[in-house]
Amino acid sequence: MLHIVFGQSTSGSLKMSLSELGMENEEQVICFSDIFSIGPIWKLHDEFGVKQRIDWFRTRFLSEDDYYEMDYGKDFNKTKDKVCHVPEEATIFLWAGDSSHEQTGVRYVLYLLNNKRNKIILINTTKAYHEQFKDSNRVYSPLTTGGIPPDKLKSIYEKNKTNNPIAIEDRSKFHREWEALAEAQDVLRIWENGEVHGVDEDFYDPFIINKASKLHSQQKHRDFMKSARLVGEVMGHLEQYLGDEFIEYRVRHLINNGTFDIEGVPIAMRFYSIKLRS
């Protein structure tokens, strides 16, 4: 048994679930520590496409520990290599909710595994969560698998581990969908009507501005606010999973085009504040 997941929070929760089941030493977890809803995925199955993605993050995202300069590319290539060299006798579980992040990842992984004979079981965690926990008093819909608590993830696994593997025709469909995604030059993707759609990079800029205006309305006088405060407000109301670094990257863009005034130095979110220019 082998599990492929997208995101460190998902990996941590699944490992905890497997530990509770006594399977932590028997079932391996491979994790793409990435967010596939953002950044270029053009030809990502090829070396040049991977390099383009690495360079995009390195030149746009801030990292106090130089992660994007030093380790991001190594981590991505290491994980990609693990997926490409999965032994063909292994049963693979692909974990993904209804998000552009995880669904793009699913199509990417299935493309990498195209010539493998592995039995591959796709667990749609959004569907499974609502089917198994629909009687909960609190209405909650996790944006990604990482938003599901380990105890519920454990229950989802126990109920879905005997699901039928992905049929050959469905694998071919995923394969074609990846080829279409990998021909596009977009750097932002959303999940809409059961499909991954590429949108313009500034798609959420009006949403960011709207949330900044809302925060200003809560102040006695329009004043600077920490950029982290705005990023948190945006993240808390988004119905898509993009990650805070992408939102912060767009905030810096809005500073550069004159939408926001800045106070401080934008080397990390906590070091600068912003306000809408009057």
N, C-alpha and C positions, 0 to 999 in steps of 0.2 A: 504494500500500500504506500502511495506517495501522494502528497497534497501540494497543489500549486495555488498560491494566494497572492494578493496584490495589496501591499501595505504592511508596515511593521505592526500596527495595532491588530490587524487581522491575524498575522502570524503569531503574535503573543497570545491572543485569545484562544486560537486553535491549539497551540501547544499546551496551554493550560487545560483545555478540554480533553486532549489526548492523554495528558498526565492523569487526570481524574479517572479516565477509562483504563489506565494501566498500559497504555500503548505508546508512551513517549519514546521508547527505545526501539519500537517495531515499525513505526510509521514516520517517514521523513517529511518535513515541510520545506518546500522551496518558495522563497518569497522575493518578488520584485518590489524593492523598496522605492517605489516610484509612484507618480500620479499620471496615468495615461490619458486623462482628460485634458491635459495641458502639454505644451511643447510639441515640436515637430515629430511626426511619425512617418514621414516620407521615406520609403525604402528602409524602414527600420530593421527589416530582416537581413539587410546587407551591412557590411562593415562601414560603408560611406554614410548610410542613413543613421547608424548608431553614432558616428562621429559628429554628424550635424546636430543631433539631439543633445549630445554632451556639450558641444560648443554653445548651443542656444541657452542652456541653463547656466553655464559658466559665465557668460557675458551679460546675463540679465538678473540673476538672483543673487541676493546678498547672503553671505555665509561667514559668520565670525570665526569658525574653525576651518575655513577654506575647503569645506566639503566638496563644493562643485569644482574647485580647482584641482583637488588632490584625489578624492576618493569616489566621487559619483560614477565616473566612467569605469573605474575598476569594478565597482560593485555591480553595475549594470551588465558588463561583459561577463563577469563571473556567473551571474544568475542565468543569463542567456545560454552560456556554455553548459550549465547544469541541465537546463531543459533539453537542449539539443542532444545530450548524452544520457538521457534517461534509459535504463535498460528496458527492452521491449517486453519483458515478462511482468513488469510492474503494472498494477492497476493504478490509474491516476484519477484523483479527484480534483476537479477545477471548481473553486469557490468564487462565486460572483453574484452581487446583487444587481438591481436595475439602476446602474449608473454608467455614465460614459467612461468613467475611469476603469471600472472592472470589466465592462463589456468590451471595451477596446482591448484590454489585456487578454481576455478570453480569445478573441479573434487572432491576436498576435501569437499567443502560445499554440493554438491549434494549427496555425500556419507553420510554426517551427517544428511541430510534431507531425506534419503532413505525411511523411514517408514512414512513420512508425506504425506498428501493428498493435500498440497498446490499447487495452480497454480503458476508455476515458469516460468518467461519469461527471456530468455537470450538475452541481448543486446550486440552484437559483435561490439564494438566501433571502431575497425579498419575498418571493412567493412562499417559501417554506416558513418564514417568520410569521406572515399574516395567516397562513393556514393553521399553524400550531398554537399561536398565541393571540388569536383574534378576540378571545373572550376577556382579555386583559382590561382592567378598568381604565387604564391610561392608553389613549390612542397615540401610538408612536410608530413612525416609519423610518428605520435606519437608512441613511444615505448610502452607506457602504456596509460590507460585512463586518468591518472593524467596529461599527457601532452596535453590534449585537453582543450582549454579555456572554462570557464563557459558558455559563450554565445552560443558556438557551442554545448556544452554538453546539454544545455537546448533545442536546436533545435533537437538534436538527440533523446532526451527523448520524445518530443512532437510527433515526427514522428514514434517512435517505441513502444510507450506505449501500443498500441493495437495489437502488434505482437501476434501470436499464442504461447501458452505456450509450453514448451519442451514436446515432445511426450513421452509416457511411454517407448517405445523401445529405444529412445535416452537417456532417463534417465538411463536405464539399461546399455547402452553402456558406459556412463560416469562412472557409478558405477564400471563396470569391469575395466575400464582404471585406476580408482583410486586404485583398489586392486592391479593392476600390479605395479603402481608407489610406493605404500606403502610397497611392498616386496623388493624394491631395497635399497641398502646401499649407493648410491651416494649422494654427498652433493652439486652438481652443475648440473643444468638442462638448456637446451637451447630449443628454439622453431624452428623446422626445418621441412619443408614439411608438415605443418599442424598438427604436433605432438610434444609432450613433450619428449625429449630425455635426459637421464642421460649421463654425460660425466665425465672424470677424473677431480679431483680438480685442477690440474695444466693446464687445457685445455687452459687458456688464458695467461699463463706465457710467452710464446714466443711473444705474442701480446704486453704485458707490456714492455718487453725488447726492442722490436722494437720501441715503442713510446719513450722510454728513449733514445735510440740511436738517434732518430730524434731530440729530444730536445737538446741533446749534439751537434748535427751538427749545431745548430743555435747559439751556444756559440763561442766566439773567442778562448777560451781554454776550454777543458773539465773540468768542475768544478761541485761542488755540486749544486743541485737544491732542493727546498722544495719538500717533498714527495707529498704535496697537488697539486703541479704543475703537477707532473706526473700523479697522480690519475685523475685530471681534464682532461688531454690530453687523457687518456685512455677512460674515460667516454664519452668524446665528439665524439669518433669515433666507439664506440661499437654499434653493431646492435642488441644487446640483453640487457635486463634490469637486472642488477645484484646489483646495489647500490654501492656507493663509499666505504662502509666499507669492502665489500668483496675484492675489488681491493686493498685497503690498507693492508688488511690481507695477500694477496699474495705478496705485496711488502715487507712486513716484513719477509715472508718466503724466498724471494729471497735475503734478507740481510743475513739471517741465513745460507743459503747454499753458500754464498760467491759471488753471482752474483753482488750484490751492496755493495759498501762501505757506511758507515753511519757516519754522523756528528750530534751530539745531542742525545737526549733521546727519544725513540719511545713510548711516553705515549699518544701522540695525533699527528695528521698529521702536525700541525703547529710547533711542537717542534723539528723536525728533518729533515735533508736533506740527499739526497742520490746521488750517481753517480755510473755508471757502472765501475766495477773493470777492469783495463787495463789487 
